[in-house]
């Protein structure tokens, strides 16, 4: 994907991501984007919906140690 196409995908994704899925689809259709751009945006929207959210789960619900970076107590740099 070239940079121009990526900018189109990114702009359209940003324009619809905060809406419910049904409204996302309506807005994508209304945007009249090229099929390849729309397909990329739909793939990103699906990934966004399926990704676990730190805010939804909260760190207290994660297994102990799963959120450490492995560098605790070690100097960086």
N, C-alpha and C positions, 0 to 999 in steps of 0.2 A: 504494500500500500504506500503510495507516495504521500508527501507532506500535505499537499492540497486536499487529498481525499481524507486524510486523518483529521484535518481541521474541520471538514464538513461533518464527519462522524462525531467528533468531539462536541461540536456546537449543537448538533441535533440531540445527542445524548443528554447534554446539560439542559437543554430546553424541555425535555420530557421526563427525566428521571424521577422528579419529585411528585409526579402524578400517579394515581392508581393505575394498575395494568390496563384496564379497559380504556381509560382516557389516554394512556400512552399510545395505544394502537390508533385511536382516532386522530391524535395529533400527528403521529407519524404519517398517516394516510394524507392528512391535510397539508403536510409539508411538501409533498410531491417530490421527495428525494429519489435519486436514482436507485434502482433495485439493489445494487451492491452496497450502497451507503446504508440503505434501510436494513439490509440483512446484517450488516456489522453492528448497527445500533441495536437491533433486536437481540443479537447475541450478547452484547454488553448489558442490556437490561435484564436478560435472563440470568446472567452471571451475578449481577448486582442483587437480584431477588434471592438467589440461592446461597449467597455468601453469608456466613455467620456474622452477626454484628456484635461487636464488643459492647455496645450500648445495650443491646437486647439481652445478652447473656450475663454481662458483668464479670469482673475479674474474680469475684468471690465464688462464682460457680465453676470456674475452671479448675482442673486437677492441680494440686500443689506441684509447683515446679514447672508447669507447662508454659508459664509466661516469663520465665527467666531467659536471659540471653546467653548464659554460660560464661559470662565475663565477670561475675560477681566477685569482688575482692581482688581482681587482677587489674593492673594498670593498663590503660589504653595508650596507644601511640608508640 
